Amino acid sequence: MKISHLFVLLGMLAIFLWFMEHERAQKITPSGSKIKVGIIAPFSGDAQGKGMRGLRGIKISQALQPYLDNGDAIELIEVDNQENPKKSIEALRVLTEEHKVAAILMFSGSDSALAVAKVADNYKTPILALFASHPDITKFSSFVNQFNFDDTFQASVAALYVRDELLIDKVAIMTQPDNVHFSYLTNKFSEQFIAADGEITDTIYLIENKHDFVNILGEMKKSDPGLLYLPVDIDNLVVG
């Protein structure tokens, strides 16, 4: 079995399932064999929705096409990492050493994916990060691949769109310094926006759990920014 075939089946269908038209698959004769595929995702805690949505997409793709081209079926082995880097590394160990999976899909953010990527060479099992977008994820191991556009692309395109298309020349930023994904987006957006002759009027770092957003926004307004760039977890913006 080719790992690339496995990733095409599981990755592509999981992400783009609702946007694709599926033709009736050619009938495949079951081989009687199963291929174990591991899933590392948050299935509990605040981020559990991310894991459940990803798993739902995979299971729907299985229902549409239950066998690989060679007739092998796919057995999913799910491990809850609670969106925690240390638990993600342990999940990788469990899936590779105890379950002997052929490949692993990660429905986790950049912090967890980076932690796994740094030790991936020790386990020599292909890993596909479906949600994580930090550009360093693929730099640590040839066993790790990303599915989506990385943070460099996202932040650069956003900065150029704001400056060149919206014609906004002053931007304020609110971000979370303890999250590598949000920190990278902040730095790359600022770098690209300034290079395009834009001005970053304020950069507010959300460190504590509670914030006086009325006061923060009032101070930001004094610099007259045309847009507020928000690379943050939405839960940190809930006022209540």
C-alpha positions, -999 to 999 in steps of 0.1 A, spaced: 0 0 0 13 35 -9 11 60 19 4 87 -6 -28 69 -16 -38 68 21 -33 105 26 -52 114 -6 -82 94 6 -82 105 42 -69 140 39 -85 154 8 -119 140 15 -118 151 52 -111 187 44 -130 193 11 -158 168 14 -186 193 14 -172 211 -16 -167 182 -40 -190 162 -62 -184 125 -58 -188 101 -86 -198 65 -79 -165 47 -71 -155 17 -92 -163 -15 -73 -133 -27 -53 -130 -63 -41 -122 -64 -4 -88 -79 3 -96 -89 39 -67 -69 52 -68 -37 73 -45 -8 75 -42 10 108 -43 48 107 -38 68 138 -56 101 146 -41 126 171 -67 152 180 -85 169 209 -115 149 217 -120 166 251 -115 200 266 -120 234 250 -107 224 216 -127 191 213 -149 205 185 -118 206 162 -111 169 167 -147 158 164 -152 177 132 -121 162 117 -131 127 128 -166 131 114 -151 141 80 -129 110 80 -157 87 88 -179 101 61 -151 96 36 -149 60 48 -186 55 42 -182 69 7 -152 48 -1 -145 21 25 -115 5 7 -82 15 -8 -75 7 -44 -59 -26 -33 -90 -36 -13 -76 -30 21 -99 -15 47 -89 13 71 -90 9 108 -89 42 127 -71 44 160 -80 76 179 -60 92 207 -71 123 226 -43 148 230 -65 175 246 -46 200 223 -16 196 246 20 193 232 32 168 258 2 146 254 6 148 216 41 133 219 28 105 241 -1 99 216 25 96 188 44 70 209 13 50 217 1 49 181 35 39 166 48 16 193 17 0 207 -8 1 177 18 -1 149 -1 24 127 9 29 91 3 66 91 -10 94 114 -34 123 108 -33 153 132 -63 175 137 -44 199 161 -30 233 162 6 244 156 19 240 192 10 203 193 21 197 157 55 213 163 60 191 194 53 160 174 73 171 144 105 176 165 104 139 175 89 124 144 122 110 131 123 87 162 92 69 151 96 69 113 59 70 106 43 94 81 23 122 97 0 146 80 -9 179 99 -43 189 85 -50 220 106 -16 233 118 -1 260 97 32 271 113 59 271 85 84 252 107 62 221 111 78 204 80 114 215 88 122 190 115 114 157 97 108 143 63 80 122 78 58 152 85 37 171 59 12 199 60 -21 200 41 -30 237 43 -13 271 35 13 279 61 14 310 83 39 328 61 15 327 32 -16 335 53 -1 366 70 17 379 39 -15 377 18 -35 393 45 -11 422 49 -9 429 12 -47 427 8 -52 452 36 -26 476 22 -30 473 -15 -67 463 -19 -84 479 10 -60 509 9 -56 509 47 -23 524 58 -27 521 96 -34 488 115 -35 479 152 -29 443 163 -42 422 192 -25 389 197 -15 360 221 23 358 227 20 323 243 8 307 211 33 300 183 7 302 156 -7 336 166 28 350 174 41 340 139 11 355 122 16 387 141 53 390 133 49 381 96 19 404 91 37 433 107 68 427 87 49 425 54 26 455 62 55 477 71 74 467 40 44 478 20 46 513 36 20 506 62 21 516 99 14 493 129 -1 518 154 -3 494 184 4 458 193 -15 445 223 -5 412 239 -32 393 257 -15 375 286 -40 374 314 -74 356 313 -94 388 317 -90 420 299 -106 455 300 -114 455 262 -133 488 265 -101 505 278 -78 487 254 -100 497 223 -103 532 236 -65 536 237 -61 520 203 -87 544 188 -64 574 197 -40 563 170 -68 561 144 -61 526 129 -82 517 99 -83 480 109 -78 457 139 -59 425 131 -68 397 155 -46 366 154 -62 353 187 -83 325 201 -119 337 199 -125 326 235 -101 353 247 -124 380 231 -156 369 249 -166 397 273 -187 386 302 
